[in-house]
Amino acid sequence: MSFGDLIDGVFRLLRANARALAPLLLVLAVPFEALSAYATRNSAGLSQVLSNLADLQNRQFSLSTTDLVLSVVAELGIFLMTPVVAGVVCRTVAISYIGEQPGSRQVSRLGARLLLALVVASVMVHALELVASVLCLLPGLVVMALFVLTAPAIVLEGLGPVAGMRRSWRLVKRRFWPVLGTALLGGLMASLAVSLVGLLPDSLAALASPHVRAVLDAVVGTFTEAFEWALVTMLATLLYFDQRIRQEGLDLEVMAARAR
């Protein structure tokens, strides 16, 4: 599939499975987005920033220690939920890709072993990306591309974390540059789409009072986080299918049957 085909496939799958995925992704995102919004409720909004331009010594809006801890907990929660979401979305795509309509209960049935494998693999991949990025930007991108198919491999082949990473490496290394380009462009498009969706609500929130802004931030953050999760994971899953079809003649019906 070309990049255009992959992006078109992502949005087709998103529309077709919104009813099954939206409740799950929103439920997973809302507690951490609400916590993050509460922790940053006293940060300066746009009106406050403008009013403080004449008073450069005003420092009333820095986070307290408690709010800083809450913010870190929220970010950690989002980090740990991301591989769980990847598992849910991978199952959804596998079942939907051959024309079936999965339900929320069906796609959320991930066993404890798979969930643990997804979380451990995510931590390991991000650790490798961090180490590589310290050396230079390019090694970090290389690591990202080589392991971008880890979650689909774990969920759809029932692999452990290390085996899933090895599987991703083997699938990507034969077509590294096309996969890297697709992952970068897809990630950029996902970030742009999420920014556009949240642009107007974020602008309105910046003008509101702190408590109203916190509520708006929580609502907007929940929807944009769920949207970004779905876009990025669907793209990775379609990339996985594309590599297996190209290299191994994957039978999608067999793969979907395993995911059910």
C-alpha positions in Angstrom: 0.0 0.0 0.0 1.1 3.6 -0.7 1.2 6.2 2.0 -2.1 7.6 0.6 -3.7 4.2 0.8 -2.6 3.8 4.4 -3.9 7.1 5.5 -7.2 6.5 3.6 -7.4 3.1 5.4 -6.8 4.7 8.8 -9.7 7.1 8.4 -12.0 4.5 6.9 -11.3 2.2 9.9 -11.8 5.1 12.3 -15.2 5.9 10.9 -16.3 2.3 10.7 -15.2 1.5 14.3 -15.9 4.7 16.1 -18.9 3.2 18.0 -16.8 0.3 19.3 -13.6 2.2 20.0 -14.8 5.7 21.3 -16.3 4.6 24.6 -13.2 2.5 25.5 -10.6 5.1 24.5 -12.5 7.9 26.2 -12.9 5.9 29.5 -9.1 5.1 29.4 -8.1 8.7 28.8 -10.5 10.7 31.0 -9.1 10.1 34.5 -5.6 11.1 33.5 -6.6 14.1 31.4 -8.8 15.2 34.2 -5.9 14.9 36.7 -3.6 16.8 34.3 -6.2 19.6 33.9 -6.7 19.8 37.7 -2.9 19.9 38.3 -2.4 22.8 35.8 -5.6 24.7 36.7 -3.6 27.6 38.2 -1.3 28.0 35.2 -1.6 31.3 33.4 -4.3 31.6 30.7 -4.0 33.9 27.7 -5.8 36.8 29.5 -3.5 36.4 32.5 -0.4 36.3 30.3 -1.4 39.5 28.5 -2.2 41.2 31.8 1.2 40.2 33.2 3.3 41.5 30.3 3.6 44.8 32.1 4.7 43.1 35.3 7.6 40.8 34.4 8.2 40.0 38.0 4.8 38.3 38.5 5.3 34.6 39.3 2.0 33.7 40.8 1.1 30.9 38.4 3.9 28.4 38.9 2.8 24.9 39.8 2.9 23.9 43.4 4.7 20.7 44.5 1.4 18.8 44.8 0.2 19.9 41.4 3.6 19.0 39.9 3.3 15.5 41.4 -0.2 15.2 40.1 0.9 16.3 36.6 3.7 13.6 36.6 1.2 10.9 37.7 -1.1 12.0 34.9 1.7 11.8 32.3 2.8 8.4 33.7 -0.8 7.1 33.5 -1.1 8.2 29.8 2.3 6.5 29.1 1.1 3.2 30.6 -2.3 3.4 29.0 -0.9 3.9 25.5 0.2 0.3 24.9 -3.1 -1.0 26.4 -4.9 1.2 23.8 -2.6 -0.2 21.1 -3.7 -3.7 22.0 -7.4 -2.7 21.8 -7.0 -0.9 18.5 -4.9 -3.7 16.9 -7.7 -6.2 17.7 -10.3 -3.9 16.3 -8.4 -3.4 13.0 -7.7 -7.1 12.6 -11.4 -8.0 12.9 -12.7 -5.0 11.0 -10.2 -5.3 8.1 -12.1 -8.2 6.5 -15.5 -6.4 6.8 -16.7 -7.5 10.2 -18.1 -5.1 12.8 -16.5 -5.7 16.2 -18.1 -4.5 19.4 -16.6 -2.8 22.5 -16.7 -6.0 24.6 -15.1 -8.1 21.8 -12.1 -5.8 21.2 -11.4 -5.1 24.9 -10.8 -8.8 25.7 -7.1 -8.7 26.2 -5.6 -11.2 28.5 -3.3 -10.3 31.4 -0.3 -11.8 29.6 -0.8 -9.7 26.5 -1.4 -6.6 28.5 1.8 -7.1 30.5 3.8 -7.9 27.3 2.5 -4.6 25.7 3.4 -2.5 28.7 6.9 -4.1 29.1 7.6 -3.8 25.4 6.6 -0.2 25.4 8.9 0.6 28.3 11.8 -1.2 26.7 11.3 0.5 23.3 11.0 4.0 24.8 14.1 3.4 26.9 16.0 2.4 23.7 14.6 5.5 21.9 15.7 7.7 24.8 19.3 6.3 24.8 19.5 6.6 21.0 18.1 10.2 21.1 20.8 11.2 23.6 23.4 10.2 21.0 21.7 12.0 18.2 18.2 12.6 16.6 18.7 10.1 13.8 19.5 7.0 16.0 16.3 7.8 17.9 14.3 7.8 14.7 15.9 4.5 13.6 14.9 2.8 16.9 11.4 4.2 16.6 11.0 2.8 13.0 12.5 -0.6 13.8 10.1 -1.2 16.7 7.0 0.6 15.3 5.3 -2.8 14.6 5.9 -4.2 18.1 2.4 -3.8 19.5 0.6 -5.4 16.4 3.1 -8.3 16.5 2.4 -8.9 20.2 -1.4 -8.8 19.9 -1.9 -10.5 16.6 0.7 -13.2 17.0 0.5 -13.7 20.8 4.2 -12.9 21.3 6.0 -11.8 24.4 7.7 -8.3 24.7 11.1 -9.3 23.5 9.8 -11.6 20.8 7.4 -8.9 19.6 10.3 -6.4 19.3 12.4 -8.9 17.4 9.4 -9.6 15.1 9.0 -5.9 14.4 12.8 -5.6 13.7 12.7 -8.4 11.2 9.7 -7.1 9.4 10.9 -3.5 9.2 14.6 -4.0 8.4 13.8 -5.3 4.8 11.9 -2.1 4.0 13.4 0.3 6.6 13.3 3.6 4.7 9.7 3.3 3.4 8.6 2.3 6.9 10.5 5.2 8.5 9.1 7.7 6.0 5.6 6.4 6.5 5.9 6.5 10.3 7.2 10.1 10.3 4.7 11.4 7.8 1.9 9.6 9.6 2.9 10.9 13.0 3.2 14.4 11.6 -0.3 14.2 10.1 -1.8 12.7 13.3 -0.3 15.6 15.3 -1.6 18.1 12.9 -5.1 16.6 12.8 -5.2 16.5 16.6 -3.9 20.1 16.9 -6.6 21.3 14.4 -9.4 19.5 16.3 -8.3 21.1 19.6 -7.4 24.5 18.2 -10.7 26.3 18.8 -11.6 24.7 22.2 -8.1 25.4 23.4 -8.3 29.0 22.3 -11.6 29.4 24.2 -10.2 27.7 27.2 -7.3 30.1 27.3 -9.7 33.0 27.8 -11.7 31.4 30.5 -11.3 31.5 34.3 -9.0 28.9 35.9 -11.7 26.5 37.0 -13.7 26.7 33.7 -10.4 26.3 31.8 -9.6 23.2 33.8 -12.9 21.6 32.9 -12.5 22.5 29.2 -8.9 21.2 29.2 -10.0 17.9 30.6 -12.8 17.5 28.1 -10.7 18.6 25.1 -7.7 16.6 26.3 -9.7 13.4 26.6 -11.1 13.6 23.1 -7.9 14.6 21.4 -5.9 12.0 23.3 -8.3 9.3 22.3 -8.3 10.6 18.7 -4.5 10.5 18.5 -4.3 7.1 20.1 -6.6 5.7 17.4 -4.9 7.4 14.5 -1.3 6.4 15.4 -2.2 2.8 16.4 -4.3 2.2 13.3 -1.5 3.4 11.1 1.0 1.0 12.9 -1.4 -1.9 12.5 -1.9 -1.2 8.8 1.8 -0.9 8.4 2.2 -4.3 10.0 -0.4 -5.9 7.7 1.3 -4.2 4.7 4.8 -5.7 5.6 3.4 -9.1 6.2 1.4 -9.1 2.9 4.5 -7.9 1.0 6.9 -10.3 2.6 4.9 -13.3 3.7 1.7 -13.3 1.7 -0.4 -12.9 4.9 -3.9 -14.3 4.9 -5.9 -11.6 6.6 -8.9 -13.9 7.3 -6.6 -16.2 9.3 -5.1 -13.3 11.2 -8.6 -11.8 11.9 -9.8 -15.2 13.1 -6.9 -15.4 15.6 -7.7 -11.9 16.9 -11.4 -12.7 17.7 
